[in-house]
């Protein structure tokens, strides 16, 4: 066989975008933009092009780092390091042997590896059918690596992929799982009520996975809760920006509101009233930032404030939809996700949040909306909320891209 020039590329495949019909182009453009931003500093000089059903990423350098970064981009179902070659059988065969040689280097030299060839032709004008190319390339591979392989068409462990396009052919022997979901920003924006515990970072991540750009809204109670809580929350936001490239972190002082609630409200209602105040301020931030909803880490029955009655009472103060991605999760499921996305170790750092300030010994389990309204009217809550909102600090967080 003659030597042919090949060039390494990354094939980044779409997930749910196949279902978007006439709107798919908008989602694809958003995904391509997110990929370019994610790779801007990781693989400078790379190009990202849309081809039928996937993105083709051509990293000028640091292909391995680029592959790892792409695994954190929502909207991609899988990534394959691939070799581009010419639309000629000998070039495809030689490139296939190169790809298999690299793939087999990852396996120990023991039992034969179940193997198959899988061809897809987006250009049906190619002179060989998919089945013919599968068979002929498979024969070449077995002739070269026979002792290390066993043909298994139904349950292969190693798949040599061949993708025939109008102008070139891509060959690959690895499919790396992507993050799935929809491209961040393709569906809209939301404000996450962000406590810095285990739950709210996971809920925010899940919102990103559904195509939502997340703005983070945290609350502090200096001097009762120190500045170290805000540093912890900001570190968590920075970790999560890996999945949406940048973020707005809003830090609001809640001290005067909590003192007023302490002095003028029934003890059992304190936490519910705190959360109603937070939801009002987060709603104001959402309105100013063009966000269409709120996200919380609430889970039914997990703590006293998360009974159905209390959740309804808290939600009553906002006209925006409140998304609760963790509503039916066990704590162990949330912890497993937190470990997966890299927030768990930060979340368990022992820093109390503002909801622990003046926390009652026996919190109410079934709060009444009318009683909350009546108490808030006596506390001049609107003035306190306006003051807290005006003192909100907005911190832009830059991501890796």
Buried (B, 14 or more C-beta within 10 A) or exposed (E): EEEBEBEEBBBBBBBBBEEBEEEBEEBBEBBBBBBBBBBBEBBEEBEBEBBEBBBBBBBEEBBEBBBEBBBBBBBBBBBBBBBBBBBEBEBBBBBBBBBBEEBBEEEEEEEBBBBBBBBEBEBEEBEBEBEEBBEBBBEBBBEBBEEBBBBBEEEBEBBBBBBBBEEBBBBBBBBBEBBEBBBBBBBEBBBBBBBBBBBBBBBBBBBBBBBBBBBBBBBBBEEBBEEEBBEBBBBBBBBBBBBBBEBBBBBBBBBBBBBBBBEBBBBBBBBBBBBBBBBBBBBBBBEBBEBBBBBBBBBEEBEBBBBEBBBEBBBBBBEBEBBBBBBEBEEEEBBEBBBEBBBBEBBEEEBBBBBEBBEBEEBBEEBEBEBBBEBBEEBEBEEBBEEBBEEBEEBEBEBBB
